[in-house]
Amino acid sequence: PNSMTSIGDYAFYKCANLHDITIPDSVTNIATDAFKDCNLLNTVYGTTGSYAETWAKTNGCKFVAQ
């Protein structure tokens, strides 16, 4: 939801079938291990210039602007 401001540690731990995720503009923090062992996560959807874009690029994911 747009009221979410952070994604905590292990929020998506071992989500083996997670390939992509949409991160709203309201998220300004993603914990280091939020997506631990989500080995298939490769695409992050979000707004250009958002924290989601920064996180995706830092963590080797493709970023797609919506």
C-alpha positions as CSV (number, residue, x, y, z in Angstrom):
1,P,0.0,0.0,0.0
2,N,1.0,3.6,-0.5
3,S,1.2,4.1,3.3
4,M,4.1,1.6,3.6
5,T,7.4,3.4,4.3
6,S,9.8,0.5,4.8
7,I,10.3,-3.2,4.0
8,G,11.8,-5.0,7.0
9,D,14.4,-7.7,7.4
10,Y,13.2,-11.1,6.0
11,A,9.9,-9.7,4.8
12,F,10.2,-11.8,1.7
13,Y,12.6,-14.4,3.0
14,K,13.0,-17.4,0.7
15,C,10.1,-16.4,-1.6
16,A,11.5,-18.8,-4.3
17,N,9.0,-17.8,-7.0
18,L,9.3,-14.0,-6.5
19,H,10.4,-12.7,-9.9
20,D,9.3,-9.1,-9.8
21,I,7.9,-6.6,-7.3
22,T,6.3,-3.1,-7.4
23,I,7.6,-0.8,-4.7
24,P,5.6,2.4,-4.1
25,D,7.1,5.9,-3.8
26,S,6.3,5.9,-0.1
27,V,9.0,3.3,0.6
28,T,12.2,5.0,1.7
29,N,14.0,2.1,3.3
30,I,14.5,-1.5,2.5
31,A,16.3,-3.6,5.0
32,T,19.5,-5.4,4.0
33,D,17.9,-8.9,4.2
34,A,14.4,-8.0,3.1
35,F,14.7,-10.2,0.0
36,K,17.2,-12.7,1.4
37,D,17.3,-15.9,-0.7
38,C,14.9,-14.6,-3.3
39,N,17.2,-15.8,-6.0
40,L,14.8,-15.2,-8.9
41,L,14.0,-11.6,-8.1
42,N,15.2,-9.7,-11.1
43,T,12.7,-6.8,-11.8
44,V,11.6,-3.9,-9.7
45,Y,8.8,-1.7,-10.8
46,G,8.5,1.9,-9.5
47,T,8.8,5.6,-10.2
48,T,11.9,7.1,-11.8
49,G,14.1,8.8,-9.1
50,S,12.5,6.8,-6.3
51,Y,14.2,4.8,-3.6
52,A,13.0,1.7,-5.4
53,E,15.1,2.7,-8.4
54,T,18.2,3.2,-6.3
55,W,17.6,-0.1,-4.5
56,A,17.1,-2.0,-7.7
57,K,20.3,-0.7,-9.3
58,T,22.3,-1.2,-6.1
59,N,21.1,-4.8,-5.9
60,G,21.5,-5.9,-9.5
61,C,17.9,-5.8,-10.4
62,K,16.4,-4.4,-13.6
63,F,14.3,-1.3,-12.9
64,V,11.2,-0.6,-14.9
65,A,9.6,2.9,-14.5
66,Q,5.8,2.9,-14.2
